[in-house]
Amino acid sequence: MRTFKIGITIEAETPEKVKEVGNLIQNAVNKVEQEDIVKLLTKVVKNPGIVKKALKFI
C-alpha cells in the first residue's frame, strides 16, 4: 500500500495539545483498519453527538 502525507488544521489552546491530538490521530490510523476509520469518522461527521454518547461506554 502506498503512503501519503497530509496536512490538517487543529485548533487548540496550546502546542502540546495539538501535538497530543496529532499523535493520537496518527496512532489510530496506524492501528485501526482504514475501512473502520472511514466508517467511524463518517458517522461522527454526520452526528458529532455520538462521540459523547460512546464515551459513556468506554
Residue pairs with C-beta under 8 A, 6 or more apart in sequence:
8 22
8 25
10 18
10 21
10 22
12 18
12 21
28 37
29 37
32 40
43 50
44 50
44 51
